[in-house]
Amino acid sequence: MQVEGCVAFVTGANRGVGASFVAKLLQEGARKVYAGARDVRAPAYRDPRVVPVDLDITNPQQVARAAALASDVNLLVNNAGINRLEPLLAANDRDAARAEMEVNYFGTLDMIRAFAPSLQREGGAIVNVSSILARVALPSMASLCASKAAALRMTEGARAELAPHGVRVLSILPGPIDTDMSRDFPPPKLPAAEVVDAALAALANGVDEVYVGAMAQQLAAGLAADRQAVQKSLAGVA
């Protein structure tokens, strides 16, 4: 799929990876970009091709309104996500895991369901921005890992359901990214633009699952060779 001339919808578009997606899509010639976020005032979009959309992906009414407004979309970028930085058993916030599932799994699923009709009609693709932590458990943020793992299985299921309709569903699995969400994670961290470039390259080249950055690629290779050894090594990471 070519970005030039496409009509895209990006969630979590007000900062970090989402804002980088909006900028890169415009740079590559997208005809229109719907920028969905809880606060669409920041940053102020000056390009006339950008349509700001108030959107909380955990709100079914807002998701439905967004899909009705953006019925011409042929590229959906599910970027919105949260990380409450909590373990499973010693969590300070007992509701953190539920909140992560609501956004990272159910919210993303609701977006796919809402936009599937227009994507099937227009022909296009869905890009789900996830994390290498969908493949492994990091104890200090294990509830995030569980939500991302659920979202990865959901992505694979949506890919199978939508393939007969000519709609691709991509999984983008980076290591830590240099954004507010990963501010407490030690470097090195990926620039947001590198994740976006990898996602759009996968979109153009027909790749449906891409590991972005050295850390993600090394973990993926380790999992393929000896999953238990990788999990044991991560068990000691605070």
C-alpha positions as CSV (number, residue, x, y, z in Angstrom):
1,M,0.0,0.0,0.0
2,Q,1.2,3.5,-0.9
3,V,0.9,6.4,1.5
4,E,0.7,9.0,-1.2
5,G,-3.0,9.8,-1.7
6,C,-4.2,7.8,1.2
7,V,-6.8,8.9,3.8
8,A,-5.5,7.9,7.3
9,F,-6.8,7.9,10.8
10,V,-4.2,8.1,13.7
11,T,-5.2,7.5,17.3
12,G,-3.1,9.0,20.1
13,A,-2.1,11.7,17.6
14,N,-1.4,14.6,19.9
15,R,2.2,13.6,20.9
16,G,5.0,11.1,20.6
17,V,4.7,8.3,18.0
18,G,1.2,9.5,17.0
19,A,2.2,13.0,16.2
20,S,5.2,11.6,14.3
21,F,2.8,9.4,12.3
22,V,0.7,12.5,11.4
23,A,3.8,14.5,10.3
24,K,5.3,11.6,8.3
25,L,2.0,10.8,6.5
26,L,1.6,14.4,5.5
27,Q,5.2,14.5,4.3
28,E,4.7,11.3,2.2
29,G,1.6,12.8,0.5
30,A,-1.4,11.6,2.4
31,R,-4.5,13.3,1.0
32,K,-6.1,13.6,4.5
33,V,-5.2,12.6,8.0
34,Y,-7.7,12.4,10.8
35,A,-5.8,13.1,14.1
36,G,-7.7,11.4,17.0
37,A,-6.8,12.2,20.6
38,R,-8.3,13.0,23.9
39,D,-6.8,16.5,23.6
40,V,-6.5,17.6,20.0
41,R,-5.5,21.1,20.9
42,A,-1.9,20.0,21.3
43,P,-0.1,20.3,19.0
44,A,-2.1,22.8,16.9
45,Y,-2.4,21.3,13.4
46,R,-1.8,23.9,10.7
47,D,-1.9,21.7,7.7
48,P,-5.4,21.9,6.1
49,R,-5.2,18.2,5.3
50,V,-5.4,17.4,9.1
51,V,-8.9,16.8,10.6
52,P,-8.7,16.9,14.5
53,V,-11.0,14.4,16.2
54,D,-11.8,14.3,19.9
55,L,-11.4,10.6,20.7
56,D,-11.1,8.4,23.7
57,I,-10.9,4.9,22.3
58,T,-12.5,3.5,25.4
59,N,-15.6,5.5,24.8
60,P,-17.9,3.5,22.3
61,Q,-19.9,6.6,21.4
62,Q,-16.8,8.5,20.5
63,V,-15.4,5.6,18.5
64,A,-18.7,5.3,16.5
65,R,-18.7,9.0,15.8
66,A,-15.1,8.9,14.6
67,A,-15.9,6.0,12.3
68,A,-18.9,7.8,10.9
69,L,-17.0,11.0,10.4
70,A,-14.0,9.3,8.8
71,S,-15.9,6.9,6.5
72,D,-13.4,7.5,3.7
73,V,-10.4,6.1,5.6
74,N,-8.2,3.4,4.0
75,L,-5.4,3.5,6.6
76,L,-6.1,3.1,10.3
77,V,-3.1,3.6,12.7
78,N,-4.0,2.3,16.1
79,N,-1.3,4.0,18.2
80,A,-3.2,5.0,21.4
81,G,-2.0,3.1,24.4
82,I,-1.1,3.4,28.1
83,N,1.4,1.9,30.4
84,R,0.8,2.1,34.2
85,L,4.2,0.6,35.0
86,E,2.8,-2.0,37.4
87,P,3.7,-5.6,38.3
88,L,0.9,-8.1,38.5
89,L,0.8,-9.1,42.2
90,A,2.5,-6.2,44.0
91,A,0.7,-3.5,42.1
92,N,0.1,-0.2,43.9
93,D,-2.9,0.4,41.7
94,R,-5.2,-2.6,41.5
95,D,-7.1,-1.0,38.6
96,A,-4.0,-0.5,36.5
97,A,-4.3,-3.9,34.7
98,R,-7.9,-3.2,33.9
99,A,-7.2,0.2,32.5
100,E,-4.4,-1.1,30.3
101,M,-6.7,-3.8,28.9
102,E,-9.4,-1.3,28.3
103,V,-7.1,0.9,26.1
104,N,-4.5,-1.5,24.7
105,Y,-6.9,-4.3,23.9
106,F,-10.6,-3.4,24.0
107,G,-10.2,0.1,22.7
108,T,-8.0,-1.1,19.8
109,L,-10.5,-3.9,19.0
110,D,-13.4,-1.4,19.0
111,M,-11.5,0.8,16.6
112,I,-10.9,-2.1,14.2
113,R,-14.6,-3.2,14.4
114,A,-15.8,0.4,13.8
115,F,-13.5,1.0,10.8
116,A,-13.6,-2.4,9.2
117,P,-16.6,-1.6,6.9
118,S,-14.9,1.5,5.4
119,L,-11.6,-0.3,5.1
120,Q,-13.2,-3.3,3.3
121,R,-15.0,-0.9,1.0
122,E,-12.0,1.4,0.3
123,G,-9.4,-1.4,0.5
124,G,-6.5,-0.6,2.8
125,A,-4.6,-1.5,5.9
126,I,-4.5,-1.3,9.7
127,V,-1.3,-0.6,11.6
128,N,-1.3,-1.7,15.2
129,V,1.5,-0.1,17.2
130,S,2.4,-2.5,19.9
131,S,5.7,-3.4,21.7
132,I,8.2,-6.2,21.9
133,L,6.7,-6.7,25.4
134,A,3.8,-8.4,23.6
135,R,6.1,-11.3,23.2
136,V,7.7,-11.4,26.7
137,A,7.0,-10.6,30.3
138,L,9.0,-7.8,32.0
139,P,8.1,-8.3,35.7
140,S,8.1,-4.6,36.6
141,M,5.3,-3.9,34.0
142,A,3.8,-7.3,33.6
143,S,0.2,-6.1,33.4
144,L,1.2,-4.0,30.3
145,C,2.8,-7.1,28.8
146,A,-0.4,-9.0,29.3
147,S,-2.4,-6.3,27.6
148,K,0.0,-6.2,24.7
149,A,0.1,-9.9,24.4
150,A,-3.7,-10.0,24.2
151,A,-3.6,-7.2,21.5
152,L,-1.1,-9.2,19.5
153,R,-3.3,-12.3,19.4
154,M,-6.2,-10.0,18.5
155,T,-4.2,-8.5,15.7
156,E,-3.4,-11.9,14.3
157,G,-7.1,-12.8,14.5
158,A,-8.2,-9.6,12.7
159,R,-5.5,-10.2,10.1
160,A,-7.0,-13.6,9.3
161,E,-10.6,-12.3,9.2
162,L,-9.8,-9.3,7.0
163,A,-7.4,-10.9,4.6
164,P,-10.2,-12.2,2.3
165,H,-11.5,-8.7,2.0
166,G,-8.1,-7.3,0.9
167,V,-7.3,-5.5,4.1
168,R,-3.9,-6.0,5.7
169,V,-3.3,-5.8,9.5
170,L,0.2,-5.0,10.6
171,S,1.9,-5.5,14.0
172,I,4.6,-3.0,14.9
173,L,6.7,-4.3,17.7
174,P,9.4,-1.8,18.8
175,G,11.7,-1.7,21.8
176,P,11.5,1.2,24.2
177,I,10.7,4.5,22.5
178,D,11.8,7.9,23.5
179,T,8.4,9.3,24.6
180,D,6.7,10.3,27.8
181,M,5.4,6.8,28.3
182,S,8.9,5.4,28.5
183,R,10.5,8.3,30.4
184,D,11.6,6.0,33.3
185,F,13.0,3.3,31.0
186,P,16.8,3.4,30.7
187,P,18.4,4.3,27.4
188,P,19.0,3.5,24.6
189,K,15.5,4.3,23.3
190,L,14.2,4.6,19.8
191,P,13.3,8.0,18.3
192,A,9.6,8.0,17.5
193,A,10.4,8.8,13.8
194,E,12.3,5.5,13.5
195,V,9.2,3.5,14.6
196,V,7.0,5.4,12.0
197,D,9.6,4.9,9.2
198,A,9.7,1.2,10.0
199,A,5.9,0.9,10.0
200,L,5.5,2.7,6.7
201,A,8.3,0.7,5.1
202,A,6.5,-2.5,6.2
203,L,3.3,-1.1,4.7
204,A,5.0,-0.5,1.4
205,N,6.9,-3.8,1.3
206,G,4.1,-6.2,2.3
207,V,5.5,-7.1,5.7
208,D,2.9,-7.8,8.4
209,E,5.0,-8.1,11.5
210,V,8.1,-5.9,12.1
211,Y,10.5,-5.7,15.0
212,V,11.9,-2.2,15.3
213,G,15.3,-1.5,16.8
214,A,18.2,-3.7,18.0
215,M,16.6,-4.6,21.3
216,A,13.4,-5.9,19.8
217,Q,15.2,-7.8,17.0
218,Q,17.6,-9.4,19.5
219,L,14.7,-10.4,21.8
220,A,12.8,-11.9,18.9
221,A,15.8,-13.9,17.8
222,G,16.4,-15.1,21.3
223,L,12.7,-16.1,21.7
224,A,13.0,-18.1,18.5
225,A,16.1,-19.9,19.8
226,D,15.3,-20.4,23.5
227,R,12.2,-18.8,24.8
228,Q,12.7,-20.0,28.4
229,A,16.2,-18.6,28.6
230,V,15.0,-15.2,27.5
231,Q,12.2,-15.2,30.0
232,K,14.5,-16.2,32.8
233,S,17.0,-13.5,31.9
234,L,14.2,-10.9,32.0
235,A,12.9,-12.2,35.4
236,G,15.8,-10.4,37.1
237,V,15.1,-7.0,35.5
238,A,13.4,-4.6,37.9
